[in-house]
């Protein structure tokens, strides 16, 4: 929650999720989500910061484990008891070792996040942040990213709310998970990546391509099982021989 210069209040939001990759639980969000909070705080605009209905203290008990602006992932400490208190689930996945196997091109993925346009003021003291889940296929897979192109002719509404409008404003889903559908004897899933970018909805045609709706996630193999980030892997991909 921030207070604008004119004294009015506005709720800003991003997304986060919780992972146990074999060495204990930690939280994950997009790096730029926390940087926007820091910018608001520097401008003395922040009134409150919450994770669900719990105060979020990234410079207190929810210490940042690792953060990298280019990878665009930040991880933070949180306990399993806190996660249960806010009614959320710890992701694990089917993989036996970390990192998970790479997502397969044209195979299924799921994703979810909390776009700002879905928040509703229930009272002056209470806000509901609506989630937007979705599924599709991995239309692009690289050593850095996995992306899913939303093809509207193939969208099927499953939650009773109808289809999102053309050029739906997805801002706020950054930090949410993208899951890889793993089909073996049973269908399961593994973490494909961390969402860092959704479709651009700018009214400026120079900044947005109408109808091009792509969800982009940074690959899960940049996250180590203890919550640190594999910066060496990222740096190796920046050289001309490693850039993909």
Residue pairs with C-beta under 8 A, 6 or more apart in sequence:
1 9
1 10
1 11
1 12
1 46
1 47
1 48
1 49
1 50
2 9
2 10
2 11
2 12
2 40
2 45
2 46
2 47
3 9
3 10
3 45
3 47
4 10
4 45
9 47
11 116
11 119
11 127
12 36
12 37
12 40
12 116
13 114
13 116
13 119
13 129
13 172
14 29
14 30
14 33
14 36
14 114
14 172
14 174
14 175
15 29
15 30
15 33
15 112
15 113
15 114
15 172
15 173
15 174
15 175
15 176
15 195
16 27
16 28
16 29
16 33
16 51
16 175
16 176
17 27
17 28
17 29
17 88
17 91
17 175
17 176
17 177
18 25
18 26
18 27
18 28
18 78
18 83
18 88
18 89
18 90
18 91
19 25
19 26
19 27
19 28
19 90
19 91
19 92
19 191
19 223
20 26
20 90
20 91
20 92
21 92
21 93
21 98
21 191
21 223
21 224
21 225
22 98
22 225
23 225
23 226
23 227
24 226
24 227
25 78
25 79
25 80
25 83
25 90
26 65
26 75
26 76
26 77
26 78
26 226
26 227
27 51
27 62
27 75
27 76
27 77
27 78
28 73
28 74
28 75
28 76
28 175
28 177
28 194
28 223
29 73
29 74
29 76
29 174
29 175
29 194
30 72
30 73
30 74
30 174
30 175
30 194
30 195
30 196
31 67
31 68
31 69
31 71
31 72
31 73
31 74
32 69
32 72
32 174
32 196
33 74
33 174
33 175
34 58
34 64
34 67
34 74
35 69
37 46
37 49
37 58
40 46
48 55
49 55
49 56
49 57
49 58
50 56
51 62
51 78
51 86
52 86
52 87
52 88
53 86
54 82
54 85
54 86
56 62
58 64
58 76
61 77
62 76
62 77
62 78
63 76
63 77
64 74
64 75
64 76
65 75
65 76
65 77
65 226
65 227
65 228
66 73
66 74
66 75
66 227
66 228
66 229
67 73
67 74
67 75
67 229
68 74
68 229
68 231
68 234
70 234
71 218
71 222
71 229
71 231
71 234
72 174
72 194
72 196
72 218
73 194
73 196
73 218
73 222
73 223
73 229
75 223
75 227
75 228
75 229
77 227
80 90
83 89
83 90
91 177
91 179
91 191
93 100
93 179
93 188
93 189
93 190
93 191
94 182
94 184
94 188
94 189
94 190
95 101
95 190
98 224
98 225
99 220
99 221
99 223
100 180
100 190
100 191
100 192
100 220
100 221
101 180
101 182
101 190
102 141
102 219
102 221
103 109
103 138
103 141
103 146
103 180
103 192
103 193
104 138
104 141
104 180
105 138
105 139
105 140
105 141
106 137
106 138
106 139
107 137
107 138
107 180
107 181
107 183
108 135
108 136
108 137
108 138
108 180
108 181
108 183
109 135
109 136
109 137
109 138
109 146
109 148
109 178
109 179
109 180
109 181
109 192
110 133
110 134
110 135
110 178
110 179
110 181
110 189
111 133
111 134
111 135
111 148
111 173
111 176
111 177
111 178
111 179
111 195
111 215
111 217
112 131
112 132
112 133
112 134
112 173
112 176
112 177
113 131
113 132
113 170
113 172
113 173
113 174
113 175
113 176
113 195
113 198
114 129
114 130
114 131
114 132
114 172
114 173
114 176
115 130
115 132
115 168
115 169
115 170
115 171
115 172
115 173
115 198
116 169
116 171
116 172
117 168
117 169
117 171
117 172
118 129
118 130
118 131
118 132
118 172
119 127
119 128
119 129
119 130
120 127
120 128
120 130
121 127
122 128
132 164
132 170
132 173
133 159
134 150
134 215
135 181
136 148
136 149
136 150
136 151
136 154
136 215
137 148
138 146
138 147
138 148
138 180
138 192
139 147
139 148
139 149
139 214
140 146
140 147
140 149
141 147
142 219
142 244
143 219
143 237
143 242
143 244
144 218
144 219
144 237
144 244
145 193
145 216
145 217
145 218
145 219
146 178
146 180
146 192
146 193
146 216
146 217
146 219
147 214
147 215
147 216
147 217
148 178
148 214
148 215
149 212
149 213
149 214
150 199
150 213
150 214
150 215
152 163
152 166
152 211
152 213
155 163
157 163
166 210
166 211
167 199
167 201
167 208
167 210
167 211
167 213
168 199
168 201
168 213
169 201
170 198
170 199
170 201
170 215
171 198
171 201
173 195
173 198
173 215
174 195
174 196
174 197
174 198
175 194
175 195
175 196
176 194
176 195
177 191
177 192
177 193
177 194
177 195
177 217
178 191
178 192
178 193
178 194
178 195
178 215
178 217
179 189
179 190
179 191
179 192
180 189
180 190
180 191
180 192
181 187
181 189
182 188
182 189
182 190
190 220
191 220
191 223
192 217
192 219
192 220
193 217
193 218
193 219
193 220
194 217
194 218
194 220
194 223
195 215
195 216
195 217
196 216
196 217
196 218
197 214
197 215
197 216
198 214
198 215
198 216
199 208
199 212
199 213
199 214
199 215
200 207
200 208
200 209
201 208
202 208
221 230
221 233
222 229
222 230
222 233
222 234
223 229
223 230
224 230
236 242
237 243
237 244
